[in-house]
Amino acid sequence: MDYTKVLKGILDLGEAMINSGAEVGRVEDSLYRLCDAYGFTRRNCWVISSNIQATVETPNGETLTQIRHVPGGEMNFDRLDYLNNLSRFICKNKPDAPELQAKLQEVMNRPEQPRWQHYMAGVMGGAGFAVFFNTNFMDTVVAVLASLIIVALGEVLGKYEHNPLIFNAIIAFVVETFIILAVTFGLGDHVNYITIGVVMLLISGIGFTNGIRDLLHRDTLSGIVNIWNSVLGATGIALGIALPILILKGVL
């Protein structure tokens, strides 16, 4: 058994779980169970939302340490479900390193969610919140277009920018400028109602909630990271919305 490659595969699995939206505590627990399954006599695993560290002692007395930076990714609960099942399979069958990697790649290569569903979810979320905040028909049309802009721009920008402050500021600036100009040219009537609705697509409520949960579970550092990322994201939204209003003042 090549324990170095086995440990690499275990950390690959943990990284994929975090990137798919798994809880930090669940990932850490899974790593301990996987290490136990392969007979590591000592194992020390530490997981936060952006980092995985593991130091283990193999049955032949060798000490191994591996560290993994996790840049983050888009939540994918379908993939996470299969990753959880894979971790159970590995604990039960203890495959060697090549088979472990093959099983992991099989899960990672599952077909992605159709893009039209991604856009439809954005439209339903943004336009739905806009209607909730009392938009009329034409305002809702603008909200639909603004939601499409958020989803499309988010896909492109997400490949290059992972700072939530900059990411949200750019998207909010573009979308708010579009909303103000659309209302100015008569396509909609209420800038404020439309903005309140579509901006809900950018608010990181899950991240803040997960941060509070991590703090309650005594995963202090992970909780602080999640909460701070949510604060940065909210600041980016505020800056991105305020700047077009200041530039195009008098429109509201």
Residue pairs with C-beta under 8 A, 6 or more apart in sequence:
1 38
1 96
1 97
2 96
2 97
3 38
3 40
3 56
3 58
3 62
3 64
4 64
5 97
5 98
5 101
6 38
6 96
6 97
6 100
7 54
7 56
7 64
7 66
8 66
8 97
9 97
9 100
9 101
9 104
10 31
10 34
10 35
10 38
10 54
10 100
11 31
11 52
11 54
11 66
11 68
12 101
12 104
13 30
13 34
13 83
13 86
13 87
13 90
13 100
13 104
14 27
14 30
14 31
14 47
14 52
14 68
15 52
15 68
15 70
16 79
16 83
16 104
16 107
16 108
17 26
17 27
17 30
17 80
17 83
17 84
17 87
18 24
18 27
18 47
18 49
18 52
18 70
18 72
19 70
19 72
19 73
19 74
19 76
20 73
20 75
20 76
20 77
20 79
20 80
20 83
21 75
21 76
21 77
21 80
22 80
22 83
22 84
23 210
23 213
23 214
24 47
24 48
24 49
24 214
24 219
24 222
25 214
25 217
25 219
27 47
27 52
28 45
28 46
28 47
30 84
30 87
31 43
31 45
31 47
31 52
31 54
32 43
32 45
33 87
33 91
34 87
34 90
34 91
35 43
35 45
35 54
35 56
36 43
36 91
37 90
37 91
37 92
37 94
38 94
39 58
39 59
40 56
40 57
40 58
40 59
41 57
41 58
41 59
42 55
42 56
42 57
43 54
43 55
43 56
43 57
44 54
44 55
44 56
45 52
45 53
45 54
46 52
46 53
46 54
47 53
47 222
48 219
48 221
48 222
48 225
49 70
49 72
49 222
49 225
49 226
50 69
50 70
50 71
50 72
50 225
51 67
51 68
51 69
51 70
52 67
52 68
52 70
53 65
53 66
53 67
53 68
54 65
54 66
54 67
55 63
55 64
55 65
56 63
56 64
56 65
57 63
57 64
58 64
71 162
72 162
74 158
75 206
76 113
78 110
78 113
79 107
79 108
79 110
82 107
82 110
83 107
86 103
86 104
86 107
89 103
90 100
90 103
95 103
118 151
118 155
119 148
119 151
119 152
122 147
122 148
122 150
122 151
122 201
123 144
123 147
123 148
123 151
125 147
125 200
125 201
126 143
126 144
126 146
126 147
126 150
126 197
126 198
126 200
126 201
127 140
127 143
127 144
127 147
127 197
127 198
128 197
129 196
129 197
129 198
129 200
130 139
130 140
130 143
130 193
130 194
130 196
130 197
130 198
131 140
131 143
131 197
132 197
133 193
133 196
133 197
134 190
134 193
135 143
135 188
135 190
135 193
135 194
135 197
136 189
136 190
138 187
138 188
138 189
139 188
139 189
139 190
139 193
139 194
141 187
141 188
142 179
142 182
142 183
142 187
142 188
142 194
143 194
143 197
143 198
145 178
145 182
146 175
146 178
146 179
146 194
146 198
147 198
147 201
149 174
149 175
149 178
150 171
150 175
150 198
150 201
150 202
151 201
153 170
153 171
153 174
153 175
154 167
154 171
157 167
157 170
157 171
158 167
161 167
161 170
163 232
164 204
164 229
164 230
164 232
164 233
164 236
165 232
165 233
165 235
165 236
165 239
166 236
167 233
167 236
168 202
168 233
168 234
168 236
168 237
168 240
169 236
169 237
169 239
169 240
170 240
171 202
171 240
172 199
172 202
172 236
172 237
172 239
172 240
172 241
173 239
173 240
173 241
173 243
173 244
174 240
175 198
175 199
175 240
176 195
176 240
176 241
176 243
176 244
176 245
177 244
177 248
179 188
179 191
179 194
179 195
179 198
180 191
180 244
180 245
180 248
180 251
180 252
181 248
182 188
183 189
183 190
183 191
183 194
183 251
184 248
184 251
188 194
191 251
191 252
192 252
195 241
199 237
199 241
202 233
202 237
203 233
203 234
203 237
204 229
204 230
204 233
204 234
205 230
207 226
207 227
207 229
207 230
207 233
208 226
208 227
208 230
210 223
210 226
211 222
211 223
211 224
211 225
211 226
211 227
211 228
211 230
212 223
212 227
213 223
214 220
214 222
214 223
214 226
215 223
215 224
215 227
216 223
217 223
245 251
245 252
